[in-house]
Amino acid sequence: MQQRKARVMFIQTESTPNPATLKFLPGQTVLDMGTADFPTPESGAPSPLARRIFDVKGTTAVFLGNDFVTVTKDEGAEWDHIKPAILGAIMEHFQSGAPVMEGEGQAAGGHATHDGPDSAIVDQIKELLDSRVRPAVAQDGGDITFHGFERGIVYLHMQGACAGCPSSTLTLKMGIENLLRHYIPEVVEVRPVAA
């Protein structure tokens, strides 16, 4: 009788600008394409990985990126208490061989579609977000996607560590708004939208 040797897995963690959110790096691909945002336990139904993490008491949101998992905790939970259980849930998931997403649950590309007279401007906004903004916020365990453009106002959806982050308003106003206004004169303001 031959015993199966369990694969050792080292999961790194990184803090994010949002003290309620921690970034977990399992050392392997989480999603091949896009991202998946689960702001509630109910929304995590299509993901066996998210469901395992939501089973940890104190977990309020899960965000999946290409090579990371971002977890948000509630106010009453302490990272020292729930981090080991989250690490265990992630490790158990990857060692089980179960898919990260199942059924119709597929990762999203991110940006909302936009048709109409401003489509050329919206294409420029999306290009700047993809090339300059999204790689930087992914480093912090989050994502920012295009939601809409109306009368010079760009609406963006904050996900993962960016959602509820104390510095997200500053990031939007001083960083993203200034960047978009510099390259696209039609942009006058950037606003966040709720999930």
N, C-alpha and C positions, 0 to 999 in steps of 0.2 A: 504494500500500500504506500503510495507516494503522497506526501503532503504538499499542498499548494503553498508557496511562499508568498506572504503578503508584501506588497510593494510599499516601501517607505515613502512617505510624502512629506515634504517640508513646505508649509504654508507661511509666507511672510505676511506681516501686517504693516500698514502705514497709516499714520494719522492723516486727517484731512483738515482743511480750514474750518470745517463744521465739527465742533466738539461732540455732537451727537452721532457722528458717522465715522466708521472705520473702514478702511480699504483692505481687503484680503486678496493676496496674490498666490494662487495655488501652484504656480510654476508650470501651468499648461493652459491650453486654449479653453476658455469658458464658452464663448460664442464665436462661431466662424465668421459671422457677418452681423452688423448692426448692434443694437443694444436692446435690453428688455428691462422695463421699469415696473416694479410692483410696489405701489405706494400703500397697499393694504394687504392683509393676509388673504382676503378673498380674491384679489387680483392675481395672486401667485399660483392659482390653481393649475395653469398650463405648464408649470415648471416643477418637476420633482425636487430640484435643488432648492428653489425658493421655498417650497412647502417644508422641507427639512429645517431650513433656517428659521422660518416663522414658528416652528415648533418650540424654539428656544424662547422662554418667557422673557419679555422685555424688548423683543424685536418688533419694530413698527414698519420698516420698509426694507426692500431688497432691490438692488440695481445690479444688472449683469452687463459687463463689457466684454471686450475681446479676450482679455487675459486677467480680469479681476472681478471680484464680487464686492460691492459696497453695501454695508449693513448700517441701518439707522436704528438707534435704541430710543426707548421712551425716557422721559425725565427722571423717573424713579430708579432706573436700572444703572448699575455701575459696570463699566467695561471690565474691571477686574473680576467681576462675578460671572458675566455672560460670555466674555471672549473665549474661554476654554470650550464652552458648549458649542459656540458657533464654529470654532476650528474643528471640533469633532464632527459636527453636522456636514461641513464641507468635505472633510476627509472621507467620511462614510459614504457620501454621495459618489465621489469620484472612484472610490474603491469598489463600489457596487456595480459599476458599469452601466447604470441607468442613464438615459439621455438627460441633458440639461433642460430641453424643451420637448414636450410630447404633443402628439395629435396636431391640431391646427395651430397650436401655439408656436409661432415663429417670431424671431427677433425682428424688430422694426428697423427700417432704414433711418428713421428719425424725423425728417422734415415733413411738414404738411404740404400738400399740393396747392398750387395757386395758378389760376388761369385769369386772363383778363388783360387790361391795358398796361398793368404794371409788371407783367411777367418778366421783362428784361431786367428790371430793377431787382425783382425777387431772385432771379438767377444769380445776380451779382451778390446779393445778401447771402444766399446759401453757399456760394463759392467762398466768400470770406469766412463764414462760420466754419466750413469744412477745413479750410487751409490754415486759418489762424487761431480760431477760438476753440473748437472741439478737441484738437490734440492737447491743448494746454489744460483744459478742464478735465479731460480723461486722466491726466497725471494726478489730479486731486480726487479721482474716484467719482466723477460726475459726467454730465452731458448737458448741453444746451442746444435745443433744436428750434428751427423756425416754426412758428405757429400761424402768423398772418402779417399782412402789411396793409395799412389803411390810412390814407391822408398823411403820409410821412411818418407814421408811427409803426415801428417794428415790434411785433409781439413774439416773445420767446418763451419756450417751455423749459424750466429748470428741472433736472432729474438727478437722482443719486445724491451725492454729497452736496450738490448745488441747491437742492430743494431744502428750504428752511435754513440755509447757512447764514449766519450773521453778516458775513462779508459779501453775500450775493448781490445786494443792492449796489454796493460800491463797485463790484465787478461789472455789473450791468451798466451803470452810469459812467464811471470813469474809464473803464476798459472798452467794453463792447460798443457802447454808444459812440464814444470818441473815434474808435476805429471805423465803424460804419459811416459816420458823418464825414470823416476825412476822405474816404474813397467814393462815397455815394452822396452827392449833395442833396438828393431828394429825401434822405433820411433826416428827420428832425428830432426823434425821440425813440428810446427803446424801453419797453415795459414787459414785465413778467406776466404770465398767465397761470392760473391755477390748473392743476391736473385735470 
